[in-house]
Amino acid sequence: MGQWDFDRERDEEFAVEERRKTRRPRKWKVILHNDDFTTMEFVIHVLVTHFHKPPAEAVHVMLQVHQKGIGVAGVYSREVAETKVAEVTDEARANGMPLRLTTEPAEERDEEE
């Protein structure tokens, strides 16, 4: 017998382990909050430069922030979301703007955006 011949009876002794479905890491929303001092132009600038929004979409999100009090800048992994909040907050403070950003877990439907 060759070294690669298998014993069929012995092969039945091995249990086949089912593969578990891997879950994707949860996504997080970066939320901009309205205030009375941060300019609309600065919010648009932040959305274009840090969140890579096209200008028209940046204006749309800025108007949501202005009219509804909050707007979603983007949906990212937790680490990326927290980094974006820190970077934008630093730039806002350097420009004398009190812009507030927060993160919160995204719903599944938000993650598809």
Secondary structure, 3 states (H helix, E strand, C coil): CCCCCCCHHHHCCCCCCCCCCCCCCCEEEEEEECCCCCCHHHHHHHHHHCCCCCHHHHHHHHHHHHHHCEEEEEEEEHHHHHHHHHHHHHHHHHCCCCCEEEEEECCHHHHCC
